[in-house]
Amino acid sequence: MLAPHRADVRLYSNGAIKVNIPQYVSAICRIQTQSFPFDCQFCAVALASPLLNVDEMIVNATPPPKDSYFAGNAEWLLFNVTVRHMTFVEEGESRVEVHYIFHLQRRPIYYITVIVAPTFLISALSILGIFSPGSSDGPRNEKVSLGLGSLLAMTVLLGIVAGAMPKSNSIPLLGYYILIVILLCAIAVSISMAFLGISRHYIQKDQMPSKRILRWMFIPDHRKRRSNSTSRNSSYTSHMDKERPKIPELALIYNILVEIADSHRNLRRKTDQKIQRKAVQHEWARVFSRFDYFFLFVFELLNMVALAIFLRVAWLPTPELRDQIL
């Protein structure tokens, strides 16, 4: 930049004078954030004389050369400059106004690397963890905790986007993408919690899945019939009560043997109940594993579709220049 009392003036042999006056100009642009971070902006700088009219000043506006060194910065790419020569009437006089419209395109690599890629990876891994088949309630409880943790992480990323964006009435494209991913993870956590409640209900009732459910889920039926040991033990106990000995010494030994037999039967019954509970858990785990595989495929597909729709905007053609910029 030159001092105010100095100027770059060129005098040609034909009498023409060329004055080069470089300046810093601050312009207020109307930012359209609907396609952020793949948005293109049009920023205009208007030049006009407040005193001279068209009869007193002739203005020739020419576009800058194609190999100009004005190429933008780390955030914006300047890919075109449009020059408009306009005439307007003010106080009964025609005046000239020149608009230099800068076509700016945002460089989205930073936002894709810092926000989009972590959001996609967190959502994909959380969906994989939520719907990975488990064998009991313990792993499914951990799945719900994993889903809630991923929702918290994506909420933090949404806060980063909100801090980087201007406060406006429109939600940017990146905000819609993160909201959709959060919604997918929230629905996945809700489905996993529903599976947890249903499996606990049937396991506590000690109820096996029906053959119709197994047939609908294409699951082979390998269940074994429960032995009727309780009825046999009760009939055997009633038969022993009828043959109780009359001799006191033998009766004492008999009572001790009966107590030992009762303890053994109680232990056997508890063992059978544990085996039955594990069998019920195993059968319902087989059923819900099919649901887990199905929803894992569906939600991962929806996650990739959301990412593809979001990235599709990057390959859309550049929007046309509007007639009204200022």
Contacts in CASP RR format, 6 or more apart in sequence:
PFRMAT RR
TARGET T0000
AUTHOR 0000-0000-0000
METHOD contacts of the structure
MODEL  1
MLAPHRADVRLYSNGAIKVNIPQYVSAICRIQTQSFPFDCQFCAVALASP
LLNVDEMIVNATPPPKDSYFAGNAEWLLFNVTVRHMTFVEEGESRVEVHY
IFHLQRRPIYYITVIVAPTFLISALSILGIFSPGSSDGPRNEKVSLGLGS
LLAMTVLLGIVAGAMPKSNSIPLLGYYILIVILLCAIAVSISMAFLGISR
HYIQKDQMPSKRILRWMFIPDHRKRRSNSTSRNSSYTSHMDKERPKIPEL
ALIYNILVEIADSHRNLRRKTDQKIQRKAVQHEWARVFSRFDYFFLFVFE
LLNMVALAIFLRVAWLPTPELRDQIL
1 22 0 8 1.000
1 24 0 8 1.000
2 8 0 8 1.000
2 22 0 8 1.000
7 19 0 8 1.000
7 20 0 8 1.000
7 21 0 8 1.000
8 19 0 8 1.000
8 20 0 8 1.000
8 21 0 8 1.000
9 17 0 8 1.000
9 18 0 8 1.000
9 19 0 8 1.000
9 20 0 8 1.000
10 17 0 8 1.000
10 18 0 8 1.000
10 19 0 8 1.000
10 20 0 8 1.000
11 17 0 8 1.000
12 18 0 8 1.000
25 45 0 8 1.000
27 43 0 8 1.000
27 44 0 8 1.000
27 45 0 8 1.000
29 41 0 8 1.000
29 42 0 8 1.000
29 43 0 8 1.000
29 44 0 8 1.000
30 325 0 8 1.000
31 39 0 8 1.000
31 41 0 8 1.000
31 166 0 8 1.000
32 39 0 8 1.000
32 41 0 8 1.000
33 39 0 8 1.000
33 165 0 8 1.000
33 166 0 8 1.000
33 168 0 8 1.000
33 170 0 8 1.000
33 172 0 8 1.000
34 170 0 8 1.000
34 172 0 8 1.000
34 173 0 8 1.000
35 172 0 8 1.000
35 173 0 8 1.000
35 313 0 8 1.000
36 106 0 8 1.000
36 165 0 8 1.000
36 172 0 8 1.000
36 173 0 8 1.000
36 174 0 8 1.000
37 106 0 8 1.000
37 108 0 8 1.000
37 110 0 8 1.000
37 111 0 8 1.000
37 112 0 8 1.000
37 172 0 8 1.000
37 173 0 8 1.000
37 174 0 8 1.000
38 106 0 8 1.000
38 108 0 8 1.000
38 173 0 8 1.000
38 313 0 8 1.000
38 314 0 8 1.000
38 316 0 8 1.000
39 105 0 8 1.000
39 106 0 8 1.000
39 172 0 8 1.000
40 103 0 8 1.000
40 104 0 8 1.000
40 105 0 8 1.000
40 106 0 8 1.000
40 318 0 8 1.000
40 319 0 8 1.000
41 76 0 8 1.000
41 104 0 8 1.000
41 105 0 8 1.000
41 106 0 8 1.000
42 101 0 8 1.000
42 102 0 8 1.000
42 103 0 8 1.000
42 104 0 8 1.000
42 321 0 8 1.000
42 322 0 8 1.000
42 325 0 8 1.000
43 101 0 8 1.000
43 102 0 8 1.000
43 104 0 8 1.000
44 99 0 8 1.000
44 100 0 8 1.000
44 101 0 8 1.000
44 102 0 8 1.000
44 325 0 8 1.000
44 326 0 8 1.000
45 99 0 8 1.000
45 100 0 8 1.000
45 102 0 8 1.000
46 97 0 8 1.000
46 98 0 8 1.000
46 99 0 8 1.000
46 326 0 8 1.000
47 97 0 8 1.000
47 98 0 8 1.000
47 99 0 8 1.000
47 100 0 8 1.000
48 95 0 8 1.000
48 96 0 8 1.000
48 97 0 8 1.000
48 98 0 8 1.000
49 57 0 8 1.000
49 95 0 8 1.000
49 96 0 8 1.000
52 95 0 8 1.000
53 93 0 8 1.000
53 94 0 8 1.000
53 95 0 8 1.000
53 96 0 8 1.000
54 87 0 8 1.000
54 94 0 8 1.000
54 95 0 8 1.000
54 96 0 8 1.000
55 94 0 8 1.000
57 96 0 8 1.000
59 85 0 8 1.000
59 96 0 8 1.000
59 98 0 8 1.000
61 83 0 8 1.000
61 84 0 8 1.000
61 85 0 8 1.000
61 98 0 8 1.000
62 83 0 8 1.000
63 81 0 8 1.000
63 82 0 8 1.000
63 83 0 8 1.000
64 70 0 8 1.000
64 81 0 8 1.000
68 81 0 8 1.000
70 78 0 8 1.000
70 81 0 8 1.000
71 77 0 8 1.000
71 78 0 8 1.000
72 78 0 8 1.000
72 104 0 8 1.000
74 107 0 8 1.000
75 106 0 8 1.000
75 107 0 8 1.000
75 110 0 8 1.000
76 104 0 8 1.000
76 105 0 8 1.000
76 106 0 8 1.000
76 107 0 8 1.000
77 104 0 8 1.000
77 105 0 8 1.000
77 106 0 8 1.000
77 107 0 8 1.000
78 102 0 8 1.000
78 103 0 8 1.000
78 104 0 8 1.000
79 103 0 8 1.000
79 104 0 8 1.000
79 105 0 8 1.000
80 102 0 8 1.000
80 103 0 8 1.000
81 100 0 8 1.000
81 101 0 8 1.000
81 102 0 8 1.000
81 103 0 8 1.000
82 99 0 8 1.000
82 100 0 8 1.000
82 101 0 8 1.000
82 103 0 8 1.000
82 321 0 8 1.000
83 98 0 8 1.000
83 99 0 8 1.000
83 100 0 8 1.000
83 101 0 8 1.000
84 98 0 8 1.000
84 99 0 8 1.000
84 101 0 8 1.000
85 96 0 8 1.000
85 98 0 8 1.000
86 96 0 8 1.000
86 97 0 8 1.000
86 98 0 8 1.000
86 99 0 8 1.000
87 94 0 8 1.000
87 95 0 8 1.000
87 96 0 8 1.000
87 97 0 8 1.000
88 94 0 8 1.000
88 95 0 8 1.000
88 97 0 8 1.000
89 95 0 8 1.000
99 325 0 8 1.000
99 326 0 8 1.000
101 321 0 8 1.000
101 325 0 8 1.000
103 318 0 8 1.000
103 321 0 8 1.000
105 318 0 8 1.000
108 314 0 8 1.000
111 164 0 8 1.000
111 174 0 8 1.000
114 160 0 8 1.000
115 157 0 8 1.000
115 160 0 8 1.000
115 161 0 8 1.000
115 174 0 8 1.000
115 178 0 8 1.000
116 174 0 8 1.000
116 177 0 8 1.000
116 307 0 8 1.000
116 310 0 8 1.000
118 157 0 8 1.000
119 154 0 8 1.000
119 157 0 8 1.000
119 177 0 8 1.000
119 178 0 8 1.000
119 181 0 8 1.000
120 181 0 8 1.000
120 303 0 8 1.000
120 307 0 8 1.000
122 150 0 8 1.000
122 153 0 8 1.000
122 154 0 8 1.000
123 150 0 8 1.000
123 154 0 8 1.000
123 181 0 8 1.000
123 184 0 8 1.000
123 185 0 8 1.000
123 303 0 8 1.000
124 300 0 8 1.000
124 303 0 8 1.000
125 150 0 8 1.000
126 146 0 8 1.000
126 147 0 8 1.000
126 149 0 8 1.000
126 150 0 8 1.000
126 185 0 8 1.000
126 188 0 8 1.000
127 184 0 8 1.000
127 185 0 8 1.000
127 188 0 8 1.000
127 296 0 8 1.000
127 299 0 8 1.000
127 300 0 8 1.000
127 303 0 8 1.000
128 296 0 8 1.000
128 300 0 8 1.000
129 143 0 8 1.000
129 146 0 8 1.000
129 147 0 8 1.000
130 143 0 8 1.000
130 144 0 8 1.000
130 146 0 8 1.000
130 147 0 8 1.000
130 185 0 8 1.000
130 188 0 8 1.000
130 189 0 8 1.000
130 192 0 8 1.000
131 143 0 8 1.000
131 188 0 8 1.000
131 192 0 8 1.000
131 292 0 8 1.000
131 293 0 8 1.000
131 295 0 8 1.000
131 296 0 8 1.000
131 299 0 8 1.000
132 139 0 8 1.000
132 143 0 8 1.000
132 292 0 8 1.000
132 296 0 8 1.000
133 285 0 8 1.000
133 288 0 8 1.000
133 289 0 8 1.000
133 292 0 8 1.000
133 293 0 8 1.000
134 140 0 8 1.000
134 285 0 8 1.000
134 288 0 8 1.000
134 289 0 8 1.000
134 292 0 8 1.000
135 281 0 8 1.000
135 282 0 8 1.000
135 285 0 8 1.000
136 281 0 8 1.000
136 285 0 8 1.000
137 196 0 8 1.000
137 199 0 8 1.000
137 200 0 8 1.000
137 203 0 8 1.000
137 281 0 8 1.000
140 192 0 8 1.000
140 195 0 8 1.000
140 196 0 8 1.000
140 199 0 8 1.000
141 196 0 8 1.000
143 192 0 8 1.000
144 189 0 8 1.000
144 192 0 8 1.000
144 193 0 8 1.000
144 196 0 8 1.000
147 185 0 8 1.000
147 188 0 8 1.000
147 189 0 8 1.000
147 192 0 8 1.000
148 189 0 8 1.000
150 185 0 8 1.000
151 182 0 8 1.000
151 185 0 8 1.000
151 186 0 8 1.000
151 189 0 8 1.000
154 178 0 8 1.000
154 181 0 8 1.000
154 182 0 8 1.000
154 185 0 8 1.000
155 182 0 8 1.000
157 178 0 8 1.000
158 175 0 8 1.000
158 178 0 8 1.000
158 179 0 8 1.000
158 182 0 8 1.000
161 172 0 8 1.000
161 174 0 8 1.000
161 175 0 8 1.000
161 178 0 8 1.000
165 172 0 8 1.000
171 179 0 8 1.000
173 310 0 8 1.000
173 313 0 8 1.000
174 310 0 8 1.000
177 306 0 8 1.000
177 307 0 8 1.000
177 310 0 8 1.000
180 306 0 8 1.000
181 303 0 8 1.000
181 306 0 8 1.000
184 299 0 8 1.000
184 302 0 8 1.000
184 303 0 8 1.000
184 306 0 8 1.000
187 299 0 8 1.000
188 295 0 8 1.000
188 299 0 8 1.000
191 295 0 8 1.000
195 288 0 8 1.000
195 291 0 8 1.000
195 292 0 8 1.000
199 281 0 8 1.000
199 284 0 8 1.000
199 285 0 8 1.000
199 288 0 8 1.000
202 209 0 8 1.000
202 280 0 8 1.000
202 284 0 8 1.000
203 277 0 8 1.000
203 280 0 8 1.000
203 281 0 8 1.000
203 284 0 8 1.000
206 276 0 8 1.000
206 277 0 8 1.000
206 280 0 8 1.000
207 280 0 8 1.000
208 223 0 8 1.000
208 279 0 8 1.000
208 280 0 8 1.000
208 283 0 8 1.000
209 283 0 8 1.000
209 284 0 8 1.000
209 287 0 8 1.000
211 221 0 8 1.000
213 287 0 8 1.000
214 220 0 8 1.000
214 221 0 8 1.000
214 287 0 8 1.000
217 287 0 8 1.000
217 290 0 8 1.000
218 290 0 8 1.000
219 286 0 8 1.000
219 287 0 8 1.000
219 290 0 8 1.000
223 279 0 8 1.000
223 283 0 8 1.000
224 279 0 8 1.000
226 272 0 8 1.000
226 276 0 8 1.000
227 272 0 8 1.000
229 268 0 8 1.000
229 269 0 8 1.000
229 272 0 8 1.000
230 269 0 8 1.000
233 265 0 8 1.000
237 261 0 8 1.000
240 258 0 8 1.000
244 251 0 8 1.000
244 254 0 8 1.000
245 251 0 8 1.000
245 254 0 8 1.000
END
